[in-house]
Amino acid sequence: MSRSILSARADFPILKETVNDHPLVYLDNAATTQKPELVLQAMDDYYRHYNANIHRGNHALAARATQAHEDARAKVARFLNAEDPKQIVFTRGTTESINLVAYSFGDAFIHEGDEVITTQLEHHSNYVPWELLCQRKGAKFREIPFDENGELNLEVFKNMLNERTRIVALNQVSNSLGTVNPVEEVIRLAHAAGVPVLVDGAQGVQHLGRDVQKMDCDFYAFSSHKMYGPMGIGVLYGKEKWLEAMPPFLSGGEMIDSVTSTKVTFNVLPFKFEAGTPYVAGPIGLGAAIDYLESFDLSELQAYEDGLLQYGLEQLADIPGVVIYGNPKQRSCIIPFNLEGVSAYDVGILLDTQGVAVRTGQHCTQPIMDALKIPGTVRASLALYNNKEDMDALIKGIHRVQKILKR
């Protein structure tokens, strides 16, 4: 039986904190989510009771740690509905996962005159690696623009696809505008042209569907810390045919099969892409975060978050001087706004004095800000532990900011 979303808040110790003598109102979840007690306990248990390096040790602690690490991999595979745990590569986060593909896939399959397509809605992590790849290889870097509602122009995308296109990379959800992109339609169009697709799931995996077989993406990347798990651990899912064909990204220990002075052969998947000592506690914490997320019904979670998002958008829209950016058909858990005539930075600082934590600036999406002709936004972003009282505190805080600045 699924748990009630309304019970979630009590699971997060940090939400009992005060900031500047106010109860913490945490609305910076797109940057990182807070961690439930279940995750904290799982990681603490590893360090207290079976801390050891994995895979190569034959003592009891090493065996237990190895089992927990690989159990977490299997859990991630099930969570994504991947065909096999060997398609799950552990990385440091979404950024490293995308760089891995940009370097390894790029090394094997991108040549001078080829083309790479991404979008104007991307985080720099899914933009810069492809741009730099194209510069190294003499390939052409192309981007799908977004329209006045903050949605991708798929007609332009259709016309971009051609015999020189080698890969398409896009996010599931824009971290700046909250736009939910039509990834399945993009994948269908790309695959019809014989082009693989990477999906950046950093802002989608904790809120939306994440069935990689249904999506039919070739690669899917996400970070643990944006879905209630620890920082420093991420995932790259890849179809086996691509992972087998790609060279390793990093070299060293663990990723080799044999080494001589004249030849190196590589380990089997996924270890071929996991050079060096792993962050063992990270996957264990991620596995606990998956357990936590799966204790809630996904459709109920989505309905709760969508309702809270709509409530916040409506309340903000009623405040004179507030500008909300984007009006997509589907938006997920992100509210980007500004106060007319006030820098986003100043708004963020003044909200913090009232215990309200938001993010300000470009959010690593300068192409979006350039297209909107603004230096940045204030971004309030939601998680399952937020509630209407948090939204009310944000609205009250904005009114307070306006009063302070009018003095």
C-alpha positions, 0 to 999 in steps of 0.5 A: 500500500502506497504512503500518503504524500502528506506524511512525507515532510516528517521524513526530512530532518533538515526541514525542522531547521530555522533560517534567520529566525524563520522556519526553513521554507526550502524551494531550491529543489531543482538544484538539490533535494533534501534527504530523508532519514531512510537515505541518511541511515543507509549511508551511515550503516555502510560507513559504520558496519561494512565500509570496504572497497568492492569487487576485488576483496575476498573478506567479509566486509568487501563481499557485503559492500560489493553485494550492496553496491551491485544490489543498488545497480539492479535497483536502478535498472528496475527503477528505469525498467532497463533490460539489464543491470549491465546497462547501468553505469555509475558516474558522479552525476548527470554532467559526467554521464553526458560528458562520458557519452560526448567523449566516448560516442563522439570518439567512435561515431562523430567525424568532420562534417557530421552534425549534433543536435541539442536544444536551446532549453538545455542546461550547460551540462547538455550543451557545452559538451556537445559544442566542444565535441563539435569543435574538436571534431569539425562537426556542426553544432545545431540547436532546436529553438523554443517558442514564446511559450517555452516549448520546442519547435518540432517543425524546425527539428524535423527539418534539421534531421538529415543524413549527417545527423549523428546524435540528438541530446535533449532534456526531459524537463527544462531546469529553468522554465520547467517545460516538459519536453516531448521526448518520446516524439523527438525520439520517434522522429530521430529513430526514423532517421536512424539517429540515437537520442540522449535524454537528460533526466536530471529534472524529470526522473523524480517527477515523471515517468522514467521507463527507458524501454517505453521512451526508447531512448538510447541514453538516459542520464540523471543525478541522485542528489536531485531525487532525494539521494546523496551528492556525487553519484549519478547514472548513465543508462545506455542501450547495450549496442552503444555501450559495447561499441563505445571506447572507455571514457576514463582508464585505470583500475577496474575497467581493464581485462588485461594489461601488457606493455603492448596491449590493453583489453577492457572489462565487461559492461558496465565496469568498462566505464567505471575506472577507479575506486568507486563511491560505494556509499553513493549507490547505496544511498541512491538505492535507499532514495529509490526505495523511498520514492517508490513508497509513494504512488507515482500518479498520486505524487504527480497529481500532488506536485502538479496541484501545488505548482498550479497553486503557486503559479496562480498566487504569483500571477496575482501579484502586480509586478511579477513576471512569470516566464514560459507558458508550456502545455506541461510544466513540472515543479519549476516556477521562474519569475522576476519582479519588474525593476528588481534584480533576481539576486536582490530578491533571493537575498531578501527572501532568504532573510525570511527563511525562504530558499530559492535559486537566482541567476542564469541556472546554467542556461545562458542560451535561454536567458539570452533568448529571453533577453534577461540576465536571470530569474528567481526560480522556486522549485518544488519537491514532494515535501513542499506544501501550500504553506511553503507557497504562501510563505513565498508569496508573503515573502515577495510582498515583503520584498516589494515593501522593503524596496519601496521604502 
